[in-house]
């Protein structure tokens, strides 16, 4: 799966609940889940075509790994 790293970084930066420990939403698992789904939709166009939750979670995990490693 090809991911535009710059777009990924930009998407995550827009969602402080994913990275800002001082954000009141940082500990809110539901808001973080929604934010990661938004990042996935905006970064990986095929995300919405995934039919099962496990397929969508696999995309989310790959995006999360790429955001941590900074790899393409």
Secondary structure, 3 states (H helix, E strand, C coil): CCCCHHHHHHHHHCCHHHCCCCCCCCCCHHHHHHHHHHHHHHHCHHHHHCCCHHHHHHHHHHHHHHHHHCCC
